[in-house]
Amino acid sequence: MKCVFCGGQTKSQKVTFVDDEQGKYLAVENVPAQVCTRCGEKTYDPETTRLLLDYARNRRHPAKTFNMPVFDFEKPGDRP
């Protein structure tokens, strides 16, 4: 399969899908994707996309939850 963005070749991989919508963060591990070997763009098939939307709409229960530190790059005090 060719990448729809750069035309590079893709390969099947399991990836972690991460999304931030209006301050609500979502991470889904082990998602099947086609990943471009040139630019890294990830493409999902229609069924995988539908399931990711289900997760985003809270239609499924998370496998785990965790606390994560969040830094603000624009705040000088958050930089080393």
Buried (B, 14 or more C-beta within 10 A) or exposed (E): EEBEEEEBEBEEEEBEBEEEEEEEEBBBEEBEBBBBEEEEBBBBEEEBEEBBEEBBEEEEEEEEEEEEEEEEEEEEEEEE
